[in-house]
Amino acid sequence: MKNNVKIALIADIIASKKLKERAQTQKILSTILTKMNDDYSDQLESNLTITLGDEFQGIVRDVKTAFLLIDRITLELQIMTKEQLDDDISLRWGMGLGELITPIENKEVSIGTDGPAYWHAREAIESVHENDDYGLLNEKIVTKHDDDLFYDSIIRLQNVIRNQWTQTQKETVHYVLLTDGYNDIGNQMVTDTLEKGLGKSLSAQTVSKRIISTQIKQYIQSRRLLADKIEKGRILE
């Protein structure tokens, strides 16, 4: 049985005070978080909640869902703000594993709960703020165990892949994750997913090029395997 080790997420909008449409960006983010809280209700112990205008936090039941939320929220915010505001928006993420010293009294709002899980997530996001690897690093994890350096080395490589996606590539990954999460994918699944999401037919060559250019198969496998590795460590504590 798992002990009381929780998974906390803290995120904020990078350079939010410099945004051309800050209020609209916050509104889009709020809409996305409401959707995620509904989509992942069973996997959230405490809903993703905006604590400041540009920052939000929550408690997630498992590491794979935490990674999936990071990817889906990041991509949806980037896609929507580019389409609606013609602005390039990015999020900074900190994931922390640890106990809570105060109970979760209201799942609907992630405010008033405190403990090492949140302290570690705060440490992680501040570390990203101090060193974002020339804009290629957006997330970090702190568990206070020997494997943290290994975990973050893999996350760094994953971030390099994600941060090089074009707008079209982001849309491709977004629809794949929306449809099937981190499950293994095939060309036909991607074809069906994109045609449904984009509302148009795509050639087999086009789909194949998108799979190769995004490195989506490798990315998904890497996220899933890393989540499993971290989860095993959490169970064994």
ABEGO torsion letter per residue (X at the ends): XBBABBBBBBBBBBGAAABABAAAAAAAAAAAAAAAAAAAAAABABBBBBABAABBBBBBABAAAAAAAAAAAAAAAAAAAAAAAGBBBBBBBBBBBEBBABBBABAABBBGBBEAAAAAAAAAAAAAAABAGGGABABBBBAGBAAAAAAAAAAAAAAAAAAABBAAAAAAAAAAAAAAEABBBBAAAAAAAAAAAAGBBBBAAAAAAAAAAAGAAAAAAAAAAAAAAAAAAAAAX
